[in-house]
């Protein structure tokens, strides 16, 4: 405020790390634990290491003294989805072993969200792609900057949806809108994602961080032990079924071909 010497009422988002992660920053401040995807130079694409660190971070956040947990991204992107280099490292057991290992990891990762005991809030600071979008149905509240976009290009890559989105997206936005996204690769603007109920509220880019963190600090003053209303048993069964289907897709010619084409196109850039 002009003429005021006191610090502004709103600091931007907390930065910092309470644990030694390679791909994340994790901090707890004002009763809020923040997990920040931290590979900005790779648009926060999720590697195998990051999957494992996120599982660990969620476990840690679920047990600490904070009231709410926030997931956000560093840099311009929230998350560009799977790092497709994950598909380049073929283990000794061949492609079948890779599909099995990837499936187990994905199942554990989604399970960490289903079982998360506290209110979970997404602060979507930029474009979101793939698994980072499908998981949003498992968050309690999702705030987005106006320049965020939401894209699940699975069929382009010969893959199928995960994160319980095959069940939660039709429930949130209706079957037709969910099909446009999950089957036909429709990319939503933040305003469209808010319209269909995937995003709770959209903020102008210029005031996004200040407005959202003011609100989060107010939520964090609420009593601890706020209960999440997730249908755990059903969601675990859906997670299992989605991963089974994905493991089949990963071994399909269409998926292999799509990933090869992706890298060929990338190498020409």
C-alpha positions in Angstrom: 0.0 0.0 0.0 1.3 3.5 -0.8 2.7 5.4 2.2 2.8 2.2 4.3 6.0 0.9 5.6 4.6 -2.4 6.8 5.1 -5.6 4.8 2.3 -6.3 2.3 -0.4 -8.5 3.8 0.3 -11.2 1.3 3.6 -12.8 0.7 3.7 -14.9 -2.5 3.7 -18.6 -2.2 6.1 -20.2 0.3 9.3 -21.5 -1.3 11.7 -23.8 0.5 12.4 -27.4 1.2 12.0 -29.4 4.4 13.2 -32.6 2.9 16.0 -33.4 0.5 14.1 -34.2 -2.7 15.8 -34.0 -6.1 12.6 -33.2 -8.2 10.4 -31.4 -5.6 10.5 -28.5 -3.1 8.5 -29.2 0.0 7.8 -26.7 2.8 5.4 -26.2 5.7 4.4 -22.7 6.7 1.3 -21.3 8.3 -0.2 -24.8 8.7 0.1 -25.4 4.9 2.4 -28.0 3.5 3.3 -27.2 -0.1 4.6 -29.8 -2.6 6.1 -28.0 -5.6 7.0 -29.9 -8.7 10.5 -28.6 -9.4 11.8 -29.5 -12.9 10.9 -26.1 -14.5 13.4 -26.6 -17.4 11.4 -29.8 -18.4 8.0 -28.2 -17.8 7.8 -30.4 -14.6 7.4 -33.6 -16.6 7.2 -36.5 -14.2 10.1 -39.0 -14.2 10.2 -42.3 -12.4 12.2 -40.6 -9.7 9.6 -37.8 -9.4 6.8 -40.3 -9.0 8.6 -42.0 -6.2 9.4 -38.6 -4.5 5.8 -37.5 -4.8 4.6 -40.7 -3.2 7.0 -40.1 -0.3 6.1 -36.4 -0.1 2.3 -37.2 0.1 3.0 -39.7 2.8 5.0 -37.2 4.8 2.4 -34.4 4.3 -0.4 -36.7 5.4 1.3 -37.3 8.7 2.6 -33.8 9.5 0.9 -31.2 11.6 -0.3 -29.0 8.7 -4.1 -28.5 8.1 -4.0 -28.5 4.3 -1.7 -29.7 1.6 -1.1 -27.8 -1.7 0.4 -29.1 -4.9 1.8 -26.6 -7.4 4.5 -26.2 -10.0 7.7 -24.2 -10.4 8.1 -22.0 -13.5 5.6 -21.5 -16.3 4.0 -24.9 -16.3 2.1 -26.8 -13.7 3.1 -30.1 -15.2 3.5 -31.5 -18.8 2.6 -35.0 -17.7 4.7 -38.1 -18.1 8.3 -37.6 -19.1 8.2 -39.8 -22.2 11.9 -40.6 -21.7 10.5 -43.0 -19.0 9.6 -45.2 -22.0 13.1 -45.2 -23.4 14.7 -47.1 -20.6 13.9 -50.7 -21.4 14.9 -52.9 -18.5 16.5 -56.4 -18.8 13.1 -58.0 -18.7 12.1 -56.2 -21.9 9.0 -54.1 -22.6 6.7 -56.4 -20.6 8.8 -55.8 -17.5 8.7 -52.1 -18.2 4.9 -52.1 -18.5 4.5 -54.1 -15.3 6.9 -51.8 -13.3 5.3 -48.6 -14.7 1.8 -50.0 -13.9 2.8 -50.8 -10.3 4.3 -47.3 -9.9 1.3 -45.6 -11.3 -1.1 -47.6 -9.2 0.9 -46.7 -6.0 1.0 -43.0 -7.1 -2.8 -42.7 -7.6 -3.4 -44.7 -4.4 -1.4 -42.0 -2.5 -4.0 -39.4 -3.7 -7.0 -41.6 -3.0 -5.8 -42.4 0.6 -4.5 -38.9 1.3 -6.1 -38.0 4.7 -6.2 -34.1 4.5 -7.8 -31.5 2.2 -5.7 -31.5 -1.0 -5.6 -28.3 -3.0 -4.2 -27.9 -6.5 -2.7 -24.5 -7.4 -2.4 -24.7 -11.1 0.1 -22.1 -12.1 0.3 -22.9 -15.8 -0.6 -25.5 -18.5 -1.4 -29.0 -17.2 -1.1 -32.2 -19.3 -1.9 -35.9 -19.0 -1.7 -37.5 -15.6 -1.5 -34.1 -13.9 -5.0 -33.3 -15.3 -6.6 -36.7 -14.7 -5.7 -36.6 -11.0 -7.5 -33.3 -10.4 -10.7 -35.2 -9.8 -9.1 -36.5 -6.6 -8.3 -33.0 -5.3 -10.8 -31.2 -3.0 -10.3 -27.7 -4.5 -8.5 -26.6 -7.7 -7.5 -23.0 -8.3 -6.0 -22.0 -11.6 -4.4 -19.0 -13.2 -6.3 -17.8 -16.3 -3.4 -18.9 -18.6 -3.6 -22.5 -17.4 -4.8 -25.1 -19.9 -5.9 -28.7 -19.4 -5.1 -31.3 -21.9 -5.3 -35.2 -21.9 -3.9 -36.3 -25.3 -4.1 -40.0 -24.5 -5.6 -41.4 -27.7 -2.9 -39.4 -29.7 -0.3 -41.5 -27.8 -2.2 -44.8 -28.0 -2.9 -44.7 -24.3 -5.9 -44.6 -22.0 -6.9 -42.4 -19.0 -5.8 -42.9 -15.4 -6.1 -41.2 -12.0 -9.7 -42.5 -11.7 -10.7 -40.0 -14.4 -12.6 -42.6 -16.4 -15.1 -42.6 -13.4 -14.6 -39.1 -11.9 -14.6 -36.9 -15.0 -18.1 -38.1 -16.3 -19.3 -37.6 -12.7 -17.9 -34.1 -12.5 -18.6 -32.8 -16.0 -21.1 -35.2 -17.6 -20.3 -38.0 -20.0 -20.2 -36.0 -23.2 -17.8 -33.3 -21.9 -15.6 -36.0 -20.3 -15.5 -37.9 -23.6 -14.4 -34.8 -25.5 -11.4 -34.5 -23.1 -10.5 -38.1 -22.5 -11.2 -39.7 -25.9 -10.9 -36.8 -28.3 -8.0 -34.9 -26.8 -9.9 -31.6 -26.4 -7.8 -29.0 -24.6 -9.7 -26.8 -22.1 -8.9 -23.2 -21.2 -9.0 -22.4 -17.5 -12.4 -20.8 -17.9 -13.8 -23.9 -19.7 -12.3 -26.2 -17.1 -14.0 -24.1 -14.4 -17.3 -24.1 -16.4 -17.4 -28.0 -16.4 -16.4 -28.2 -12.7 -12.8 -29.5 -13.0 -11.5 -26.2 -11.7 -13.0 -24.5 -8.6 -12.1 -20.9 -9.5 -9.9 -19.0 -12.0 -7.8 -15.9 -11.2 -6.1 -13.3 -13.3 -2.4 -14.1 -13.8 -1.3 -10.8 -12.2 -3.0 -11.5 -8.9 -3.2 -15.3 -9.0 -0.5 -16.1 -6.3 -1.5 -13.3 -4.0 -5.3 -14.1 -4.1 -4.9 -17.8 -3.8 -2.3 -17.8 -0.9 -4.4 -15.3 1.0 -7.3 -17.7 0.8 -5.2 -20.8 1.6 -3.9 -19.1 4.7 -7.4 -18.5 5.9 -8.4 -22.2 5.3 -5.3 -23.2 7.2 -6.7 -21.5 10.3 -9.6 -23.9 10.4 -9.5 -26.8 12.9 -7.3 -29.7 12.0 -8.8 -33.1 11.0 -11.0 -31.8 8.2 -12.4 -35.0 6.6 -12.1 -35.7 2.9 -15.2 -37.2 1.3 -13.7 -39.7 -1.1 -15.3 -43.1 -2.0 -12.1 -45.0 -1.3 -13.1 -48.5 -2.0 -14.7 -47.7 -5.4 -11.7 -45.5 -6.4 -9.2 -48.2 -5.6 -11.1 -50.7 -7.8 -11.2 -48.1 -10.6 -7.5 -47.3 -10.2 -6.7 -51.1 -10.5 -8.8 -51.5 -13.6 -7.4 -48.3 -15.3 -3.8 -49.5 -14.7 -4.6 -53.0 -16.1 -5.9 -51.4 -19.3 -3.0 -49.0 -19.5 -0.5 -51.9 -19.2 -2.2 -53.5 -22.2 -2.0 -50.2 -24.1 1.7 -49.8 -23.4 2.4 -53.1 -25.0 0.3 -52.3 -28.1 1.7 -51.5 -31.5 -0.2 -48.2 -31.6 1.3 -47.0 -28.3 4.8 -48.0 -29.3 4.4 -46.3 -32.7 3.0 -43.1 -31.2 5.9 -42.8 -28.8 8.5 -43.5 -31.6 6.7 -40.8 -33.7 6.8 -38.4 -30.8 10.6 -38.7 -30.5 11.1 -38.6 -34.2 9.1 -35.3 -34.5 11.0 -34.0 -31.5 14.4 -34.8 -33.0 13.5 -32.7 -36.1 12.8 -29.6 -34.0 
